[in-house]
Amino acid sequence: MLILRPEFLGKRMFRRSIVLALVLMSFAACQKEKKVFTEAELHRRVDSVVRENAPLLQEQFDEDLDRRMSIEVRPLADSLQRK
């Protein structure tokens, strides 16, 4: 890649060639056809993602609940006992 080296082209021309390459890549990425899902396909995909991630989400929920219970419930219970 001798051609795209800044020493060979000069800094200004190097920057322009990089910008041009990025613009061309963005146009190429936009040319792909978007896949349209039917409602049944969409529900099937969403259900599979939820099914895969549900145990992880439940584990995170349980950890957060335990942490928050120790932080928030004790001071609240203490303040209620004082009254």
N, C-alpha and C positions, 0 to 999 in steps of 0.2 A: 504494500500500500504506500508506495513512494509518492504517489500523486496527492494523497490527502494529508501529507505531513506539513505542518505549518512552516517549516524552513523552506520547503519547495514552493509553496503557493504564496506565502506571505500571510500575515495574521488576518488581514481583512478578507482576503479571498477564502481562507480556510474557514472563517466564521460563516461566510455566505454559503459555502458548500455544505457545511453542517446544517445550517438552517434549511437549505433546499432539500437535503436528504430527509430531515424531520418532517417537512411539509409533504413530501412525496409519500413517506410512510404513513402519515395520517390520512391522506387521501386513499391510499390503498386499503387501509383498515376500514374506512367508511364504505367501501364498495361491497363488502360482504353482505349477503342477504340475511335479514333477520328472520329467525325461525319463529313462526307463529304457532303457539300451542292451543289445542282445543281445551275446553274447560275440564274435561275428564283427565287429559294429560297433565294439566297444571295441578289439579287436585292430587293426582298420583305422585307427582314429583314433590309437592309440598309435604304430603303424608310421609313419604320415604325419608325426607330430610328431618322432619320432626321425630320420626321413629328412631332414627340414628342418633340424634342429639339429645333426646329426652333424658337418658340416664345421666349424661354429663351435666345437663342443666339442673336436674334434681340434686345431684351431688353438690354443685355450686350453691344452690339455694339452701341446702341444709347447712353447709359451712357458714354462709352469710347469716343465717338465722341463729346459729349457735353463738357466733361472734357478737351479733347485735343484741341478743338476749342478755349476754353477760355485761354488755356496756350500758344498755338503756333501761333494762328492767330493774336492776338493783337500785339505782338512784331514785327511780320512780316509786318503787316499793318503800324505800326509806322515807321519802318525803310524805307518802301517804300515812305511814306509821306515826310520824311526828305530829300530825294534825289531830 
